Amino acid sequence: MVREEPEHKSPGTKIRETLGSNLKVLPFKTAGMEEPGPNSIHSKIVLIEASIDGSKDKKTLVMTGSHNLNLTSLRLNDEVLLKIWDPVVFADYLKYWNRMTVDAASILQ
């Protein structure tokens, strides 16, 4: 779930180009909205489950914080981005992510 507003240099367009067919776009609607809103989510979460640094074993990583995933935040803002290497925390964030995708998909029906 990403923002696509080029005038704000949001990453959505580049992410769509990079991920191509691996990306599924779901509109998101908060309670009480009749139509999906473009900026209804403010979460910044990156979940990675992959082999890292040449290891055959998969590791789990959660990155979250105040950091917007854009160039301005990277270069100009005073932001916090936490890297959490804890499988229990990863599982909790994954549950949260899954709940958001179910909520987003439900408005398509």
N, C-alpha and C positions, 0 to 999 in steps of 0.2 A: 504494500500500500504506500504509494508515494504521491507527492504533490507534483503536478505538471503545470508550472507557470513560468515560462521562459523569461518573462519580464522581471521575475524575482530571482532568476538564475537557479531555479529549483532543479534537482537532479533527475526528475521523472523522465524527461525525454531521453537523456543519455542512458539511463537504466533500461528503458524500453529498447533502445537501439542495441545495447550490449547483450541483453538477455534474450531478445527475439522471441522465438516460440516457447522458450522456457518460462515466460512471464504470463501470468494470468491477472488481468486487471479487474478488480471488483470495486464498485462504488461503495462508499461508506455513508451511513446515515445514523445520526444520533437520535435518541428517543425524542419524539415530538416533531421531528422534521417530516414534512410531506414528501420532499424530494431529497436525493443525496446531496450533501454539501461537499464542496471541493476541499475544504480545510477542516474537517470534523475531528481529525486525529492529531494529537500533538506528541505521541510516543516516538521515541528514537531508539529503535531496537535492531540489532544485527545479531542473528543466530547462525552460528557456523558449527556444523558437525562434519568433520573431514579429517583425512590424513594430513598431518601438518609436518613440515620439515623432514620429509622423506620417510616418516614413520609409517608402518603398515597399519598400526592401530588408529582408529578414529578417536579424535578428541572433540570435546564440546567447548565452545566459547560463546559467551554473551558479551556484547558491547552495548552499553546504554549510558545515558546521561543527558546533559543539557545540550549537547553538541548537535546542531542541525547538520545534516549530511550535505553540505554545500561549501563552495569555495570561500565565501565570506566568513563563515564560522571557522574554517580551517586557518585562515590567514589574518583575520582582523579582530575576532571576538575573543573574549576570555571565557572559554567553555570547559566543561568537564566531560570526559569520555572514559567510562570504567570498562576494564577488561576483566571478566570474571571467568575463571577456569574451574568451575564447580558443576559437576553433572546434576546435582540436585537443583541448583539455581537454574541451570539450563532447562531442566524438565518443567519447572514452574513457569518460566518465560514461554516455553513452547505451548503449554496449556493456555496461557493468555493469548498467544498468537492464534492458536487454533480456534479459540472462542471468537476472536475478532473476525476471522475469515468466515466462520459459520454465520455470524451476525450480518456481515457484508453480503454473503451469498443469499441470505434469506430475503433480501429486498429485491432480488432479481426474479423471484418466483411470482 
